[in-house]
Amino acid sequence: MPSPLFATYRVLDRRIFILAAARAVNTMGFSIVMPFMAMYLVEKRGASGATYGFIYFLSGLCAAIGNALAGEVSDRLGRRPVMLTALFLRATNMIGLAFAVLHEQPVVVLGLLIVMNGILRALFDPVASAAVTELCPVANRTAAFGLQRIGVNLGWALGPAIGGTLAATLSYGTLFFAAAGGTVIAALAVARVEDLDRPVVHAPIENLSITALRDSWQKNHAFFTYLALVFAGSIMTVQLFSTLSVFSKTELLLSERDIGLIYTVNGILVVVLQIPAVRFIDEGGLGRALVLGPLLYTVAFIGIGFSSSFTSVALCVAVLTAGEVVFAPALSDMAAHLGDPKRLGRAFGLFGLMQQLGLSMGPLVGGTLYDHFRHLHIAMWGTIAAGMAAIGVGYAAFARRHGYGWK
């Protein structure tokens, strides 16, 4: 008799596992490079923290729009065609980044390619989430999204470690070729994920417009309130990737290899902790998960402010990861609960739009804090922790008001 921890996963549609594997390979290719891009821009090309923050802000802003459009298009054309197009175009973009770095193109050229990379990545995620929602029953949804997080973090466990090692031994630009290869492999996996055998019956889809969004707001206040919280929370959670890498390199003087291992700690722990975390969410309810996650992030950010070595930062990332494994699947599951089931592409497109807007603001916020408080570690990370604590309070109020409390 299978363990209760694993029984839910055994009944999931095989296409959900394929999507998780594709996310693992795709993320591995992405994470080989992107955590080190901010360091490259600042250390090798002389860009300021505000400059890389603005580049990531613009990338996230364009990606947010891409999320919304991808969800809409996938409601009309199907999930697989949109995912495949995004992955193949992204592989091409990675090759362009490789040549741009190897030939030391201007920062503005690198910035434009980074922006394009963000757009193409955004075309994949909301469509994959809509596909996962359609492929599993409601009772197994948290497990299905947890499996996607395992896939993503397997990629994060391998990518930064590989990237940190290669960055120390090879030309930085060659990393993008490895990322492009991983993206192509992910596309080949997604090609096996046919849409549902029986087409999903959608209500007639009106054009996406301000009027349509206003009508949706009037019908579903809870969903749009939730999206506002998602936006604010994403500003804080992305500091793990955008600000911590630069801070660790320039203030704590950690090597690229050590920084890669820190992100590997994050990835491995997600794989180890995600299954019991899903059990915790199922038993305790989405409300508890959406409050506990930010609380653990807050503790971790405070700890980073007091850190002075690889070991202390890695321990803080371990605490943060415990928050991530309960927070991230609950976020996606809540979006599926609150969104219009007849327009899942739109629901996850809007979810992705607000998440990406927050992710785009995060590096700008973190970069600005870094420029002004880089030598005041406790003040810098204490400010970030205070923002995350406020997010937890917001989710607690939302859960209480809309009936998603503790079981």
C-alpha positions as CSV (number, residue, x, y, z in Angstrom):
1,M,0.0,0.0,0.0
2,P,1.6,3.3,-1.1
3,S,2.5,5.9,1.6
4,P,-0.1,8.7,2.0
5,L,2.6,11.2,1.1
6,F,3.0,9.6,-2.4
7,A,-0.4,8.2,-3.1
8,T,-1.8,11.5,-4.5
9,Y,1.0,11.7,-7.0
10,R,0.5,8.1,-8.3
11,V,-2.9,9.0,-9.7
12,L,-1.8,12.2,-11.5
13,D,-2.1,12.3,-15.3
14,R,1.3,11.4,-16.9
15,R,1.2,14.7,-18.8
16,I,1.5,16.6,-15.5
17,F,4.8,14.7,-14.9
18,I,6.0,15.5,-18.4
19,L,5.3,19.2,-17.8
20,A,7.2,19.0,-14.5
21,A,10.1,17.4,-16.3
22,A,10.0,20.1,-19.0
23,R,10.1,22.8,-16.3
24,A,13.1,21.1,-14.7
25,V,15.1,21.1,-17.9
26,N,13.9,24.5,-19.0
27,T,14.7,26.0,-15.6
28,M,18.1,24.3,-15.5
29,G,19.0,26.0,-18.7
30,F,17.7,29.4,-17.4
31,S,19.4,29.1,-14.0
32,I,22.8,28.2,-15.4
33,V,23.0,31.8,-16.5
34,M,20.5,34.3,-15.1
35,P,21.6,34.4,-11.4
36,F,25.0,35.4,-12.6
37,M,23.8,38.0,-15.1
38,A,23.4,40.7,-12.5
39,M,27.0,40.0,-11.2
40,Y,28.3,40.2,-14.8
41,L,26.6,43.5,-15.5
42,V,27.8,45.1,-12.2
43,E,31.3,43.5,-11.9
44,K,32.4,43.1,-15.5
45,R,30.6,45.8,-17.4
46,G,30.5,48.5,-14.7
47,A,26.7,48.8,-14.5
48,S,25.1,50.2,-11.3
49,G,22.6,48.3,-9.1
50,A,19.9,50.7,-10.4
51,T,20.9,49.9,-14.0
52,Y,20.5,46.1,-13.7
53,G,17.4,46.7,-11.6
54,F,15.9,48.8,-14.4
55,I,16.7,46.2,-17.0
56,Y,15.0,43.5,-14.9
57,F,12.1,45.8,-14.2
58,L,11.6,46.4,-17.9
59,S,12.0,42.6,-18.6
60,G,9.4,41.8,-16.0
61,L,7.0,44.5,-17.1
62,C,7.0,43.2,-20.7
63,A,6.8,39.6,-19.4
64,A,3.7,40.5,-17.4
65,I,2.0,41.6,-20.6
66,G,3.2,38.4,-22.2
67,N,1.6,36.3,-19.5
68,A,-1.8,37.9,-20.0
69,L,-1.6,37.5,-23.8
70,A,-0.3,33.9,-23.7
71,G,-3.2,32.9,-21.5
72,E,-5.7,34.5,-23.8
73,V,-4.2,32.9,-26.9
74,S,-4.0,29.5,-25.3
75,D,-7.8,29.6,-24.5
76,R,-8.3,30.0,-28.2
77,L,-5.6,27.9,-29.9
78,G,-4.8,25.3,-27.2
79,R,-2.0,24.9,-24.6
80,R,0.6,23.0,-26.5
81,P,1.1,25.2,-29.6
82,V,1.7,28.3,-27.4
83,M,4.2,26.5,-25.1
84,L,6.2,25.0,-28.0
85,T,6.4,28.4,-29.7
86,A,7.7,30.1,-26.6
87,L,10.3,27.5,-25.9
88,F,11.8,27.4,-29.4
89,L,11.9,31.2,-29.7
90,R,13.6,31.4,-26.2
91,A,16.3,29.0,-27.3
92,T,17.1,31.3,-30.2
93,N,17.2,34.3,-27.8
94,M,19.7,32.5,-25.6
95,I,22.0,31.9,-28.5
96,G,21.7,35.7,-29.3
97,L,22.7,36.4,-25.7
98,A,25.7,34.1,-26.0
99,F,27.1,36.0,-29.0
100,A,26.3,39.4,-27.4
101,V,28.3,38.5,-24.3
102,L,31.2,36.8,-26.2
103,H,31.5,39.9,-28.5
104,E,31.1,42.4,-25.6
105,Q,28.1,44.2,-27.1
106,P,26.9,47.3,-25.3
107,V,24.9,47.0,-22.1
108,V,21.8,48.3,-23.9
109,V,22.0,45.3,-26.4
110,L,22.3,42.9,-23.5
111,G,19.4,44.6,-21.8
112,L,17.2,44.3,-24.8
113,L,18.0,40.5,-25.1
114,I,17.3,40.1,-21.4
115,V,13.9,41.8,-21.9
116,M,13.1,39.5,-24.7
117,N,14.1,36.5,-22.7
118,G,11.7,37.6,-20.0
119,I,8.9,37.9,-22.5
120,L,9.5,34.5,-24.0
121,R,9.7,32.8,-20.6
122,A,6.4,34.4,-19.6
123,L,4.6,32.9,-22.6
124,F,5.2,29.4,-21.2
125,D,4.4,29.5,-17.5
126,P,0.7,30.5,-17.3
127,V,-0.2,28.2,-20.2
128,A,1.5,25.3,-18.4
129,S,-0.4,26.1,-15.2
130,A,-3.7,26.2,-17.1
131,A,-2.9,22.8,-18.6
132,V,-2.0,21.3,-15.2
133,T,-5.3,22.6,-13.8
134,E,-7.3,21.0,-16.6
135,L,-5.4,17.7,-16.3
136,C,-6.2,17.0,-12.6
137,P,-9.2,16.9,-10.3
138,V,-9.5,19.6,-7.7
139,A,-8.6,17.3,-4.8
140,N,-5.2,16.6,-6.3
141,R,-4.4,20.2,-7.5
142,T,-2.1,21.2,-4.7
143,A,0.0,18.0,-5.4
144,A,0.1,18.7,-9.1
145,F,1.3,22.3,-8.5
146,G,3.8,21.0,-5.9
147,L,5.1,18.6,-8.5
148,Q,5.7,21.5,-10.9
149,R,7.6,23.3,-8.1
150,I,9.8,20.1,-7.7
151,G,10.5,20.3,-11.4
152,V,11.4,24.0,-11.3
153,N,13.7,23.5,-8.3
154,L,15.4,20.4,-9.7
155,G,16.5,22.8,-12.4
156,W,17.5,25.4,-9.8
157,A,19.5,22.7,-7.9
158,L,21.5,21.8,-11.0
159,G,21.7,25.0,-13.0
160,P,23.5,27.4,-10.6
161,A,26.0,24.8,-9.5
162,I,26.9,24.1,-13.1
163,G,26.8,27.8,-14.0
164,G,29.0,28.7,-11.0
165,T,31.6,26.0,-12.0
166,L,31.6,26.9,-15.7
167,A,31.7,30.6,-15.0
168,A,34.9,30.1,-13.0
169,T,36.5,28.0,-15.8
170,L,35.1,29.1,-19.1
171,S,34.0,32.3,-20.9
172,Y,30.7,33.6,-19.4
173,G,29.1,33.8,-22.8
174,T,29.4,30.1,-23.4
175,L,26.9,29.4,-20.6
176,F,24.1,30.7,-22.8
177,F,24.7,27.9,-25.3
178,A,24.1,25.4,-22.5
179,A,20.9,27.2,-21.6
180,A,19.7,27.1,-25.2
181,G,20.3,23.4,-25.4
182,G,18.3,22.8,-22.2
183,T,15.4,24.9,-23.6
184,V,15.3,22.8,-26.8
185,I,15.2,19.6,-24.7
186,A,12.3,21.1,-22.7
187,A,10.4,21.8,-26.0
188,L,10.9,18.3,-27.2
189,A,9.3,17.1,-23.9
190,V,6.4,19.5,-24.2
191,A,5.7,18.2,-27.7
192,R,4.4,15.0,-26.0
193,V,1.9,16.9,-23.9
194,E,-1.2,16.8,-26.2
195,D,-4.2,18.9,-25.0
196,L,-7.1,17.1,-23.4
197,D,-8.6,14.3,-25.6
198,R,-11.9,16.0,-25.3
199,P,-11.7,19.8,-26.0
200,V,-12.5,22.0,-23.1
201,V,-15.8,23.7,-23.5
202,H,-15.2,27.4,-23.2
203,A,-17.9,30.0,-23.0
204,P,-17.7,32.6,-25.8
205,I,-14.5,34.6,-25.1
206,E,-14.9,38.4,-25.5
207,N,-12.0,40.5,-26.5
208,L,-9.6,41.4,-23.7
209,S,-10.3,45.0,-22.9
210,I,-10.7,47.4,-20.0
211,T,-14.5,46.8,-20.1
212,A,-14.0,43.0,-20.0
213,L,-11.7,43.3,-17.0
214,R,-14.1,45.7,-15.2
215,D,-16.9,43.2,-15.7
216,S,-14.7,40.5,-14.3
217,W,-13.9,42.6,-11.3
218,Q,-17.5,43.2,-10.6
219,K,-18.2,39.4,-10.7
220,N,-15.1,38.3,-8.8
221,H,-13.8,40.8,-6.3
222,A,-11.9,38.1,-4.3
223,F,-9.8,37.1,-7.3
224,F,-8.7,40.6,-8.1
225,T,-7.9,41.4,-4.4
226,Y,-5.8,38.2,-4.4
227,L,-4.0,39.4,-7.5
228,A,-3.0,42.6,-5.7
229,L,-1.5,40.5,-2.9
230,V,0.4,38.4,-5.4
231,F,1.9,41.5,-7.0
232,A,3.1,42.8,-3.6
233,G,4.4,39.5,-2.5
234,S,6.4,38.9,-5.7
235,I,8.4,42.1,-5.1
236,M,9.7,40.6,-1.9
237,T,10.2,37.0,-2.8
238,V,12.4,37.8,-5.9
239,Q,15.0,39.3,-3.6
240,L,16.3,35.8,-3.1
241,F,17.5,35.8,-6.7
242,S,18.0,39.4,-7.8
243,T,19.5,41.1,-4.7
244,L,21.1,38.2,-2.8
245,S,23.5,37.2,-5.6
246,V,24.9,40.7,-5.9
247,F,25.0,41.2,-2.2
248,S,26.8,37.9,-1.6
249,K,29.4,38.7,-4.2
250,T,30.2,42.3,-3.4
251,E,29.5,42.5,0.3
252,L,30.2,39.0,1.6
253,L,32.9,38.4,-1.0
254,L,31.6,34.9,-1.8
255,S,32.8,33.2,-5.0
256,E,30.6,32.4,-8.0
257,R,30.9,28.8,-7.1
258,D,29.7,29.4,-3.5
259,I,26.8,31.5,-4.8
260,G,25.8,28.8,-7.2
261,L,25.9,26.3,-4.3
262,I,23.6,28.6,-2.2
263,Y,21.0,28.4,-4.9
264,T,21.6,24.6,-5.2
265,V,20.7,24.4,-1.5
266,N,17.4,26.1,-2.3
267,G,16.7,23.7,-5.2
268,I,17.6,20.5,-3.4
269,L,15.5,21.4,-0.3
270,V,12.5,22.2,-2.4
271,V,12.7,18.7,-3.9
272,V,13.1,17.1,-0.5
273,L,10.5,19.2,1.3
274,Q,7.8,19.7,-1.3
275,I,5.9,16.4,-0.9
276,P,5.5,16.8,2.9
277,A,4.7,20.5,2.4
278,V,1.8,19.5,0.1
279,R,0.5,17.2,2.9
280,F,0.8,20.2,5.3
281,I,-1.2,22.4,2.9
282,D,-3.9,19.8,2.4
283,E,-4.3,19.2,6.1
284,G,-4.0,22.8,7.2
285,G,-5.7,24.7,4.4
286,L,-4.6,27.3,1.9
287,G,-5.0,30.2,4.4
288,R,-2.4,28.8,6.7
289,A,0.1,28.1,3.9
290,L,-0.3,31.7,2.6
291,V,0.5,33.1,6.0
292,L,3.3,30.7,7.1
293,G,5.2,31.1,3.9
294,P,5.7,34.9,4.3
295,L,6.5,34.4,8.0
296,L,9.4,32.1,7.1
297,Y,10.6,34.4,4.4
298,T,10.7,37.2,6.9
299,V,12.8,35.2,9.4
300,A,15.2,34.3,6.6
301,F,15.6,37.9,5.3
302,I,16.4,39.1,8.8
303,G,19.0,36.3,9.1
304,I,20.7,37.3,5.9
305,G,21.2,40.8,7.3
306,F,23.2,39.2,10.1
307,S,25.1,36.8,7.9
308,S,28.8,37.0,7.2
309,S,29.7,33.7,5.6
310,F,28.6,31.0,3.1
311,T,27.3,28.8,5.9
312,S,25.1,31.4,7.5
313,V,23.6,32.6,4.2
314,A,23.0,28.9,3.2
315,L,21.1,28.3,6.5
316,C,19.0,31.4,5.9
317,V,18.2,30.2,2.4
318,A,17.2,26.8,3.9
319,V,14.7,28.6,6.2
320,L,13.4,30.6,3.2
321,T,13.0,27.5,1.2
322,A,10.7,26.0,3.9
323,G,8.5,29.0,3.4
324,E,8.7,28.7,-0.4
325,V,7.5,25.1,-0.5
326,V,4.3,25.9,1.3
327,F,3.8,29.3,-0.2
328,A,4.3,28.7,-4.0
329,P,1.9,25.8,-4.6
330,A,-0.7,27.4,-2.4
331,L,-0.5,30.6,-4.6
332,S,-1.2,28.6,-7.8
333,D,-3.9,26.5,-6.2
334,M,-5.6,29.6,-4.9
335,A,-5.5,31.2,-8.4
336,A,-7.2,28.0,-9.7
337,H,-9.9,28.2,-7.0
338,L,-10.7,31.8,-7.6
339,G,-10.3,32.1,-11.4
340,D,-13.1,31.5,-13.9
341,P,-13.0,27.8,-14.7
342,K,-14.2,28.5,-18.3
343,R,-11.3,30.8,-18.9
344,L,-8.3,29.2,-17.1
345,G,-5.9,30.6,-19.6
346,R,-7.1,34.1,-18.8
347,A,-7.1,33.4,-15.0
348,F,-3.5,32.2,-15.0
349,G,-2.5,34.9,-17.5
350,L,-3.7,37.6,-15.1
351,F,-2.1,35.7,-12.2
352,G,1.1,35.6,-14.1
353,L,0.8,39.3,-15.1
354,M,0.6,40.4,-11.5
355,Q,3.3,38.0,-10.4
356,Q,5.6,39.3,-13.2
357,L,4.8,42.9,-12.4
358,G,6.0,42.2,-8.9
359,L,9.0,40.3,-10.1
360,S,9.9,43.2,-12.3
361,M,9.6,45.7,-9.5
362,G,11.6,43.5,-7.1
363,P,15.1,44.0,-8.7
364,L,14.5,47.7,-9.0
365,V,13.5,47.9,-5.3
366,G,16.3,45.6,-4.2
367,G,18.9,47.4,-6.5
368,T,17.9,50.8,-5.1
369,L,18.2,49.5,-1.5
370,Y,21.6,48.0,-2.4
371,D,22.9,51.3,-3.8
372,H,21.9,53.2,-0.7
373,F,22.4,50.7,2.1
374,R,24.8,48.1,0.8
375,H,27.1,48.6,3.8
376,L,24.2,48.6,6.3
377,H,23.3,45.0,6.0
378,I,20.8,44.8,8.8
379,A,19.0,47.9,7.7
380,M,18.9,46.7,4.1
381,W,17.6,43.2,4.7
382,G,15.4,44.4,7.7
383,T,13.5,46.6,5.2
384,I,13.0,43.7,2.9
385,A,11.9,41.5,5.8
386,A,9.4,44.2,7.0
387,G,7.8,44.2,3.5
388,M,7.4,40.4,3.6
389,A,5.9,40.5,7.0
390,A,3.3,43.0,5.8
391,I,2.4,40.6,3.0
392,G,1.8,37.9,5.5
393,V,-0.6,40.1,7.4
394,G,-2.4,40.9,4.1
395,Y,-2.9,37.2,3.3
396,A,-4.1,36.5,6.9
397,A,-6.8,39.2,6.4
398,F,-7.7,37.9,3.0
399,A,-8.0,34.3,4.1
400,R,-10.2,35.3,7.1
401,R,-12.5,37.4,5.0
402,H,-13.0,35.0,2.1
403,G,-13.3,31.8,4.1
404,Y,-9.9,30.2,3.4
405,G,-8.9,29.8,7.0
406,W,-7.2,27.1,9.0
407,K,-8.7,23.7,9.0
